[in-house]
């Protein structure tokens, strides 16, 4: 038997964990399989801290770790920075821009993107928070709004600039609201002469009856209470009717705001729809218990693109799925093909959920224990540091947190413009040297 | 006498030092003057370390410090993030996009931009290194070239991608060449499977007969020798005839390269030409000995936009000029107007020059002492840390340097695309709320 080729699409939590697990197991097999990991970026993004990049607490590189550096020690892993454009499951091929690669096993880990409930223009008015690009957009918008408010003499314009509306009261919305409240209340407090940043209005809009719907009710109430203490105007059971350029329309009123942030929903990666597999109403794949696609025992899907009862769309679930698939495939490679129905089913081990609300406050829900306050906050800090990849990144993030805590200062308060990243546009590799004229 | 209004344009080394010096002195005057500092960015950029952002050693925010945070303790300083578009020296006004501000004293500190010797298309082919945007462009291009070389099967395309040409053998060119050599020789060494980054070709092209023309000849020779030891192909007395998309034409040959960097010249900020003042052939302002503009005793120019015999275009000179002007103006405000010819002339105190070449190597020239090697390198590190603004930034940069030194790793190896900074385009403040429809 020749070396099997395993292709992993996406280097998020699921794909990266699968790659590492394959790397560790396959080196012990003879013949060793070879692994190809494809991602459109050259880095793995630690999404749980993305809101801190958006609110100027961390720099992009603090939470974006080069994939090659992470997987350097596995010689059987090859990495291609490329964009997946489709799949041909019959021919066992992944289609890339201008080329394709064949596979024996395919692991799909493409993640999710922000969903505006099909309202195509809303993305223009309200920034989501799923990528480094999103975080830079939010950071730039927020800081620029304060700069403009300082310069303009028009009070109604100032009010619009100093109003922040966050739509969606899940963990990301709660964390953003808390971080923005602290940014305006503490960090920017003494920086301006014409405006008072502490007077900035921060609204958190949630369609449901409480915050953190996935958490126990008590924790949602605590988050609400803590955010209110920070000066956030929390609006529950409040559905957004319409979004415009700098306006949010609710049933009762229209709010003018230059800073509209959207954390109200995600959908699986658009390519999910191109797969010949059943999907749930939100578009997520309905996989078999072993995580393979029905009718395609050599194709697995993991992470946020998958719908499994009782499994939340969070990093630990994606990582567990990645390890599960690596285990199944390695077992097949050493002892022969196993039909999907005889394979071990994926079982989610609930490690809990947590969200931070602000300085020394967080809510944590682990198994039967639900707690909050400084202990929860320290648990949040510790767990995020442990899971952040790279010793260097851990040290820098820990230092920045300590610094911010002690000084009420934030380090990454710079406005990058779009032209600050002057288009290292991807030159099409397939165009080769002939395109150069 | 009412409070005098001092307007400073530009928050580089000169403008920022002037603002601080004014802030410290004016608080002791009655009536205190008021200072307005205008910059198009919200951060002060520590340009001497910009090459380390371009070569993935540091993140942008490590060397870009919010101006408001630096000047927070001076209540008499107001900061406007705005773009200067012209001057009306007769009416004593600075023209901004959509508005203007009056001044009693004006300090011009607009700095310099990359000069391509009037070859307008060259900027497209060869990235300069003066702004954070430039640094991100270079970092993205370099890292992307290795990613593409790994994916392409075409050997001639691979060669082009793995060739880096740096044009200009001054301190920036030397520092870039050294840092890129270490990036390819050490950091990326084990990261790829199809290509060998240590085989990357790095050329440093200099039109003059030696490197570091402003330094003593011996140091230029040492830099050349050290760069050659790192594998850099140093070409002296080699003038660029033409640049094209991915090609550099010298008298003897044309080199194909996907990474062309330009550090061969700077010119003063374009607005310099709009001032009613004499200029030297390179466009820099010929100011009076007190740094005021001839015929405009209340207008001063400092830093890289000024031509003064024996004063190099480096940060310490700009800072000394900023302090000089703050001293003159404060003296006038407390004891009455002094005609330019009776004012104290600016005298440059030569604090030396330095350039780092790579791991534990630098050249330093202080007064009569010219030295190199590890001692020079430590001096370089210490001085850059001392002058980098902000304790937080010092700690982070020191940690990253220590880390890189010990592990041969670099932290900021991420490719930002232009769409990663999704256009927080400056909304024109003058457009006000009426523009929102």
Interface residues (C-beta under 8 A of the other chain):
Chain A: X41 X42 X43 X59 X60 X61 X62 X64 X66 X68 X69 X72 X75 X78 X79 X80 X81 X82 X127 X131 X132 X133 X134 X136 X137 X140 X141 X143 X144 X147 X148 X150 X151 X152 X154 X156 X157 X160 X188 X190 X191 X192 X193 X194 X245 X246 X247 X256 X258 X392 X393 X395 X396 X399 X400 X403 X407 X409 X411 X412 X413 X414 X415 X416 X417 X418 X419 X420 X421 X422 X423 X424 X425 X426 X427 X429 X432 X433 X436 X437
Chain B: X41 X42 X43 X59 X60 X61 X62 X64 X66 X68 X69 X72 X75 X78 X79 X80 X81 X82 X127 X131 X132 X133 X134 X136 X137 X140 X141 X143 X144 X147 X148 X150 X151 X152 X154 X156 X157 X160 X188 X190 X191 X192 X193 X194 X245 X246 X258 X392 X393 X395 X396 X399 X400 X403 X407 X409 X411 X412 X413 X414 X415 X416 X417 X418 X419 X420 X421 X422 X423 X424 X425 X426 X427 X429 X432 X433 X436 X437
